[in-house]
Amino acid sequence: MFDFMDIDYDEAYEPVGAGPYIPDAGECMRCGVCVSSCPTFRLFQIDEETPRRRIRTIGRILVEKQPVSAEERKHLDNCLQCRACESVCPSRMAYGQLFDQAQAELKVKPGLLAKLAFKLIENKHWLRRLMPLLVVYLKSGLQKPLRFSGLLKKLRLAEAEALLAKPALRPLVVSYPARAAKRGQVALFTGCIAEHFDRETLQAAIQLLNAIGYDVLVPPQQGCCGAIHQHNGQSAAALIDNNIAVFNALNVDAVIHTATGCGAMLSEYQADDDAGQRFRQRLCDINEFLLQHWPDELQLTASGLKVAVHEPCSQRNVLKNQQAVYALLEKIPGLSIAALADNHICCGAGGSYMLTHPDNAGQLRDLKRRAIGDSEADLVVSANFGCAVYLNAGGGRVEHPLQLLARLLPVNM
């Protein structure tokens, strides 16, 4: 229907002035430029599964204060919130913020399992106590019979269980001193589950930051960034306030995040007081920070690997700093680096989308895995934990670029 609009828009629109422009939802020009960037239109090929149609629904909710039909709600909920539409919108439509506002206005009531998940995300102590039980389950041999029985599907836990990996049980320590001449001190944001399930990336980040002369603090009082709550119509205010207070209390040069999904949320904290501004001013993506502060004398070991770079939606469409990954990888002598084909199309992970819409997400993952196979790369790197977990489920080789960089540090580091 919209094949004539199948154009590759690589350059993101740069908004004028400070802060995002949020027009009335009715200001959508209905031009259709966003259609070719939308992953759900790629799947369904119908107008109802496009950003411009969703904007009409959002307008009914936010502007007209009208109820929406079950069908309209279904198509709205199908959105992955990848925000690819924002990058090409000539009206500068802040779709992500409008979507979140609409979800909050709808007053979404989560089911029992969703409520439990939100509570676990909010309470790191509860989450930490759950980890030993997961280890026992993974070692018990119960996975195969449980999956075969169909019980996990009945309990709507099959998708989450399929993503499980052995968690790290011991918490990170509070401070990691620099191994080179000290140049400063930074704080590391670990979020809610990364400390347990993405430990290798966090350790690689610490190792690299120490190698370029920075002490690393890991405040245990920090919590979830709030993205899962906010994107699902729940209040993230308490989580946001906690993180701002915890990191603002530290005497550091920067607050570093390693997962672009978390970074996108952190960068858009809406607290406009002095505390919120101080937090955002010191926030920095790990790839950008390393690139800006990499010492000339630090030489990495050469590698002949062929690496394909997956650009997460949160990095490409919100942070818009994907080029930092390529520039950082170029510090590895001999490395062959190429962008993964169709990087503008979401992999399907979409935060919690892979759990709430497994069929849609699975189709998008299949497309991304096909692109990975066609790349003939030895390794695929992705700067977002959620994307890597989802693409690796069932056997894959996607890792954070930090892990590759850390492996190639000089042995005395």
Secondary structure as GFF3:
##gff-version 3
##sequence-region A 1 413
A	DSSP	three_ten_helix	3	5	.	.	.	ID=ss1
A	DSSP	three_ten_helix	25	27	.	.	.	ID=ss2
A	DSSP	three_ten_helix	35	37	.	.	.	ID=ss3
A	DSSP	alpha_helix	39	44	.	.	.	ID=ss4
A	DSSP	three_ten_helix	47	49	.	.	.	ID=ss5
A	DSSP	alpha_helix	51	62	.	.	.	ID=ss6
A	DSSP	alpha_helix	70	77	.	.	.	ID=ss7
A	DSSP	alpha_helix	84	88	.	.	.	ID=ss8
A	DSSP	alpha_helix	95	106	.	.	.	ID=ss9
A	DSSP	alpha_helix	112	122	.	.	.	ID=ss10
A	DSSP	alpha_helix	124	140	.	.	.	ID=ss11
A	DSSP	alpha_helix	143	149	.	.	.	ID=ss12
A	DSSP	alpha_helix	151	154	.	.	.	ID=ss13
A	DSSP	alpha_helix	158	162	.	.	.	ID=ss14
A	DSSP	beta_strand	175	176	.	.	.	ID=ss15
A	DSSP	beta_strand	184	189	.	.	.	ID=ss16
A	DSSP	alpha_helix	194	197	.	.	.	ID=ss17
A	DSSP	alpha_helix	199	211	.	.	.	ID=ss18
A	DSSP	beta_strand	214	217	.	.	.	ID=ss19
A	DSSP	alpha_helix	227	231	.	.	.	ID=ss20
A	DSSP	alpha_helix	237	248	.	.	.	ID=ss21
A	DSSP	beta_strand	254	257	.	.	.	ID=ss22
A	DSSP	alpha_helix	260	267	.	.	.	ID=ss23
A	DSSP	alpha_helix	274	282	.	.	.	ID=ss24
A	DSSP	beta_strand	283	285	.	.	.	ID=ss25
A	DSSP	alpha_helix	286	293	.	.	.	ID=ss26
A	DSSP	beta_strand	306	310	.	.	.	ID=ss27
A	DSSP	alpha_helix	313	313	.	.	.	ID=ss28
A	DSSP	pi_helix	314	319	.	.	.	ID=ss29
A	DSSP	alpha_helix	323	329	.	.	.	ID=ss30
A	DSSP	beta_strand	336	339	.	.	.	ID=ss31
A	DSSP	alpha_helix	353	356	.	.	.	ID=ss32
A	DSSP	alpha_helix	358	375	.	.	.	ID=ss33
A	DSSP	beta_strand	379	382	.	.	.	ID=ss34
A	DSSP	alpha_helix	385	392	.	.	.	ID=ss35
A	DSSP	beta_strand	398	399	.	.	.	ID=ss36
A	DSSP	alpha_helix	401	407	.	.	.	ID=ss37
###
